[in-house]
């Protein structure tokens, strides 16, 4: 593989293309300044304006959300996994039918595997623009987003209507739903009753991994953060490893499936027969199956990255302890 071909498999942080109209709450005060990024796969955007950097999926999707201080993402849920790690800033995650069943604050490098079958939202509680990276289960990211009924109602009051097709229409711009296409119906009382309202104690100890703890545990080998026999024992169709400076040996290795590298701290060099590249914090690199590669930090100092690989597990509901 030539360096030019490999570079096309790297989405550079500085070249990410945001979409500011990705979701139904794009006009809702308090949520109207967020940016959505679809990095690998189609993602879950409801807007035809969403830019997709790499369309082919490895069995899961990679995306990101960027928000200024105080900006909130409204209550929603997914059918499949939604896993975040904080790249920049400080973020509060909250959950439950009305967003008040529990909450936790994540610092840079922390990871949260949010259980399915419960409403969740998040906001930037830091002082600067923040960015969280996301891994979404399935090739089609679970078929989209299910919003809390009040989110749909408030969005309509600000001109945005979500069609049953999953696309947004802005009535303030004169857009109307096509003939034969009905608006998305809010979840009824029966469906809402099936969603969980778990406590902090049943979520945080089992679904949150803290960066400082992972850094300590990865001194000699990669740490399996998500997957079978992992820090977070969940099997949503992919697994996630945490790698720091001394985690990997210098030997080359080959993986039969896709491998996604997401640097968090430091600069990482990847070498293969034909070239090399340096990955920077916030970059996303899709390494193809069967390519022999070496991976190591290219500079001194703190170095850490998350590695995502697909598994044979179904990309379905992962709601277990959070009842």
Buried (B, 14 or more C-beta within 10 A) or exposed (E): BEEEEBEEBBBBBEEBBBBBBBBBBBBBEBBBBBBBBBBBBBBBBBBEEBEBBBEEBBBBBBBBBBBBBEBBBBBBBBBBBBBBBBBBBBBBBBBBBEBEBBBBEBEBBBBBBBBBBBBBBBBBBBEEBBBBBBBBBBBBBBEBBBBBBEBBEBBBEBBBBBBEBEBBBBEEEEBEBEEEEEEBEBBEEEEEEEBBBBEEEBBBEBBBBBBEEBBEBBEEBBBBBBBEEBBBBBBBBBBBBBBBBEBBEEEEEEBEBBBBBBBBBBBBBBBBEEBEBEBBBBBBBBBBEEBEBBBBBBEEEEBBBBBBBBBEBEBBBBBBBBE
